[in-house]
Amino acid sequence: MHLSTLQPLSESGAAVERHWQELASKRRLYTGLGIVILFFAVTGSVWFANETNSGKFFDRLPYFFDFIGDLVPRDGWEIWRALFDLPSPYDDGSLKFNYPEGRLYLTQSLYIPEYFYKMVETINIALLSTVIGVIFGFCFAFLAARNMMPLVWVRWPMRRVMEVLRAFPEVVLAGFFLAILSLGAIPAIIAVSIHTIGALGKLFYEVIENADMRADEGLRAVGANWFERVWFGITPQVMPNFISYFLLRFEINVRASTIIGAVGGGGIGEVLRLSISQGHEAKTLAIVLLLLTTVIAVDQFSASLRRRLVGEQAFQAVT
């Protein structure tokens, strides 16, 4: 039998209902105020940026796609000729069509295209920097984790050091080291490694602080020292997360190494900057195509490796 009317609430139930209505009203009020403040903040920021922009952002906005139109080459095959360093039928002796001059010859007939070689250089910078960052970040993380390092005079300075290391973007650090060590890949490696140590160190020690400490307690009970507790009690638990962060950081560093290359750090970023500044359409599109393909390949490789290391069951939906 269905009740035609709802039963009246008790006194305590009515109090709960009134309290819920008050909280809901406050939430709606705060949400509305937040949206209004965000609207005015964004509007003010855009207005300020437009007023301080020498070219007048909104005045130039209708011409936004002119640059993209200028990138379209006269012949679509020019992109592939530039990518694989093949001779161009439009070669007039200028730098715009000098594709074969960038070849890196392994033998008299076998060569590596210039952009592929530069892309490998960028990946090497990213990979080496990530490995260095993982090694030092791994060591620093256990010294900064509250549950593994009870000594405040060790833990506090270690956290501040990692904050300083990740305080500046890679491109700023690269500019500093490029001024000292001159152009090349070494300043880029140092810059990316420094930022990676600070970033991964923070992520690592947060994972360590969330680890199950029962294994550590058992090792302490049988007389294990600090290093044995770290290696046998905590590391097996946190290693899957460490590997995931390593792969994620590697993807980030590939992009960072490309940007650093544009300011003199070597790799694919350097030739991309030159091709854009000189208005070489086919070269620019060839590099962009290679970059996009590389980023997708690195992302897919990282996802596949993570599945193998963590286990397929971790990626299955719970039903």
C-alpha positions in Angstrom: 0.0 0.0 0.0 1.5 3.4 -1.0 1.2 6.4 1.2 -0.6 9.3 -0.6 1.2 11.9 1.5 4.7 12.1 3.0 5.1 11.6 6.7 6.1 14.8 8.5 9.7 15.1 9.6 10.6 14.8 13.3 12.1 17.7 15.1 15.6 16.5 14.6 14.9 15.6 10.9 13.6 19.1 10.4 16.7 20.6 11.9 18.9 18.6 9.6 16.8 19.7 6.6 17.1 23.4 7.6 20.8 23.0 8.0 21.2 21.3 4.6 19.1 24.1 3.0 21.4 26.7 4.6 24.5 25.0 3.4 23.0 24.6 -0.1 22.1 28.4 -0.2 25.7 29.3 0.9 27.2 27.0 -1.8 25.0 28.6 -4.5 26.0 32.1 -3.2 29.7 31.3 -3.1 29.5 29.7 -6.6 27.8 32.7 -8.1 30.3 35.1 -6.5 33.2 33.0 -7.7 31.9 33.0 -11.3 31.4 36.8 -11.2 34.9 37.3 -9.8 36.4 35.0 -12.3 34.6 36.8 -15.2 35.9 40.2 -14.1 39.4 38.8 -13.5 39.6 37.2 -17.0 38.0 40.3 -18.7 40.5 42.6 -16.9 43.4 40.4 -17.8 42.5 40.3 -21.5 41.9 44.0 -21.5 45.3 44.7 -19.9 47.1 42.3 -22.2 45.4 44.0 -25.2 46.4 47.5 -24.0 50.0 46.5 -23.3 50.4 44.5 -26.5 52.3 46.6 -29.0 50.5 45.1 -32.0 47.0 45.4 -30.5 45.8 41.8 -30.0 42.2 42.3 -31.0 43.1 44.4 -34.0 45.4 41.7 -35.3 43.1 38.8 -34.4 41.4 38.8 -37.9 44.8 38.1 -39.4 45.5 35.1 -37.1 45.2 32.6 -39.9 47.3 34.5 -42.3 50.4 32.9 -40.9 48.9 29.4 -41.2 48.1 30.2 -44.9 51.7 31.3 -45.5 52.8 27.9 -44.3 51.1 26.1 -47.2 53.8 25.1 -49.7 53.3 25.2 -53.4 53.6 21.4 -53.6 52.5 19.0 -50.9 55.3 16.7 -51.8 57.8 19.3 -50.6 57.0 18.4 -47.0 58.1 14.8 -47.6 61.2 16.0 -49.6 62.2 18.2 -46.7 61.5 15.5 -44.2 63.7 12.9 -45.9 66.3 15.3 -47.4 65.3 14.6 -51.0 66.2 17.0 -53.9 63.5 19.5 -54.8 62.6 20.3 -58.3 62.2 24.0 -57.2 65.8 24.2 -56.0 67.1 27.7 -56.9 70.3 27.6 -54.8 68.7 29.2 -51.8 68.5 27.8 -48.2 64.7 27.2 -48.7 65.2 24.2 -50.9 68.6 22.9 -49.8 67.2 19.7 -48.3 70.0 17.2 -49.2 72.7 19.4 -47.5 71.4 18.3 -44.1 72.0 14.6 -44.6 74.2 12.8 -42.1 76.0 10.1 -44.2 76.8 6.8 -42.6 78.2 5.4 -45.8 78.6 6.8 -49.3 74.9 6.0 -50.1 73.3 5.5 -46.7 72.3 8.6 -44.7 70.1 9.8 -41.8 67.8 12.7 -42.7 68.7 15.9 -40.8 65.5 16.2 -38.9 65.4 12.6 -37.8 68.9 13.0 -36.5 67.9 16.2 -34.7 64.9 14.5 -33.2 67.0 11.7 -31.9 69.3 14.3 -30.3 66.2 15.9 -28.6 65.0 12.5 -27.3 68.5 11.7 -26.0 68.6 15.0 -24.1 65.2 14.2 -22.6 66.0 10.6 -21.8 69.4 11.3 -20.2 67.9 14.2 -18.2 65.0 12.1 -17.0 67.4 9.3 -15.9 69.5 11.7 -13.9 66.4 13.3 -12.4 65.1 9.8 -11.3 68.3 8.8 -9.7 68.7 12.0 -7.6 65.0 12.4 -7.0 64.9 8.8 -5.7 67.7 9.5 -3.3 66.4 12.9 -2.1 62.8 11.6 -1.7 63.6 9.2 1.1 65.5 11.9 2.9 62.5 14.3 2.6 59.7 11.8 3.4 58.3 12.4 6.9 57.7 8.7 7.6 61.2 7.7 6.6 63.3 10.6 7.9 62.3 11.7 11.4 65.3 14.2 11.6 63.9 17.6 10.9 67.3 19.1 10.2 67.7 16.6 7.3 64.1 16.6 6.0 63.4 20.3 6.0 66.6 21.4 4.0 66.1 18.6 1.6 62.5 19.8 0.8 63.7 23.3 0.4 66.5 22.2 -2.0 64.0 20.4 -4.2 61.7 23.5 -4.2 64.6 25.6 -5.4 65.5 23.1 -8.1 62.0 23.2 -9.6 61.3 26.9 -9.0 62.6 28.0 -12.4 61.3 26.7 -15.8 63.7 24.7 -17.8 64.1 27.4 -20.5 65.2 29.9 -17.9 67.8 27.5 -16.5 68.9 26.7 -20.0 69.4 30.4 -20.8 71.6 30.7 -17.7 73.8 27.7 -18.6 73.9 28.6 -22.3 75.4 31.9 -21.3 78.1 30.1 -19.2 78.8 26.9 -21.3 77.9 28.2 -24.8 75.5 26.6 -27.2 74.9 22.9 -27.4 73.2 19.9 -25.8 75.2 19.9 -22.5 73.5 23.1 -21.1 70.1 21.7 -22.1 70.8 18.4 -20.3 71.8 20.3 -17.1 68.8 22.6 -17.2 66.2 19.8 -17.8 67.9 17.5 -15.2 67.8 20.2 -12.5 64.1 20.8 -12.9 63.4 17.1 -13.2 65.2 16.4 -9.9 63.0 18.9 -8.1 59.8 17.9 -9.7 60.2 14.1 -9.4 61.7 14.4 -5.9 58.4 16.0 -4.7 56.2 13.5 -6.4 58.3 10.6 -5.1 58.3 11.6 -1.4 54.6 12.2 -1.5 54.2 8.6 -2.7 56.5 7.4 0.0 54.5 9.1 2.7 51.4 7.3 1.5 53.1 3.9 1.7 52.0 1.1 4.0 54.4 1.2 6.9 53.7 -2.3 8.2 56.5 -3.8 6.2 58.8 -1.2 7.6 57.7 -2.0 11.1 58.4 -5.7 10.6 61.9 -4.9 9.3 62.7 -2.7 12.2 61.5 -5.4 14.6 64.1 -7.9 13.2 66.9 -5.3 13.4 67.1 -4.0 9.8 69.0 -0.8 9.2 67.6 2.3 7.5 68.9 1.3 4.0 67.4 -2.2 4.3 64.1 -0.8 5.3 64.1 1.6 2.4 65.2 -1.1 -0.2 63.1 -4.0 1.0 60.2 -2.4 2.9 59.2 0.7 0.9 60.8 0.5 -2.5 58.7 -2.5 -3.7 55.5 -0.7 -2.8 56.3 2.6 -4.5 58.2 1.4 -7.5 55.1 1.1 -9.8 54.2 4.8 -9.1 57.8 5.8 -9.5 57.9 4.2 -12.9 54.7 5.9 -13.9 56.1 9.3 -12.9 59.3 8.5 -14.7 57.5 7.8 -18.0 55.2 10.9 -17.5 58.3 13.1 -16.9 60.0 11.7 -19.9 57.1 12.8 -22.1 57.3 16.2 -20.5 61.0 16.5 -21.0 60.7 15.6 -24.7 58.6 18.8 -25.1 60.9 20.8 -22.8 64.0 19.8 -24.8 62.3 20.9 -28.0 61.6 24.4 -26.5 65.2 24.6 -25.1 66.5 23.7 -28.6 64.8 26.9 -29.9 67.1 29.0 -27.6 70.3 27.3 -28.6 70.1 24.0 -26.7 70.5 21.8 -29.8 68.1 19.3 -31.2 65.0 19.7 -33.3 63.9 22.9 -31.6 66.8 24.8 -33.1 66.1 24.0 -36.7 62.4 24.6 -36.1 63.1 28.1 -34.9 65.3 28.8 -38.0 62.8 27.4 -40.4 60.0 29.6 -39.0 62.1 32.7 -38.8 63.2 32.3 -42.4 59.8 31.5 -43.8 60.6 28.0 -45.1 57.1 26.4 -45.3 58.0 22.8 -46.2 60.7 22.6 -43.6 58.5 24.0 -40.9 55.6 21.6 -41.7 58.0 18.6 -41.9 59.4 19.4 -38.5 55.9 19.8 -37.0 54.8 16.5 -38.5 57.9 14.8 -37.1 57.3 16.3 -33.7 53.7 15.3 -33.6 54.5 11.8 -34.6 57.3 11.5 -32.0 55.1 12.8 -29.2 52.4 10.3 -30.1 54.9 7.4 -30.4 56.4 8.3 -27.0 53.0 8.5 -25.4 52.0 5.1 -26.8 55.3 3.5 -25.8 55.0 4.9 -22.2 51.4 3.6 -21.9 52.4 0.2 -23.2 55.4 -0.1 -20.9 53.3 1.1 -17.9 50.8 -1.6 -18.6 53.5 -4.2 -18.7 55.1 -3.1 -15.5 52.0 -2.3 -13.4 49.9 -5.1 -14.7 46.9 -5.2 -17.0 44.5 -5.7 -14.1 45.2 -2.1 -12.9 43.7 -0.7 -16.1 40.5 -2.8 -16.0 37.2 -1.1 -15.1 35.5 -2.3 -11.9 32.1 -3.8 -12.7 
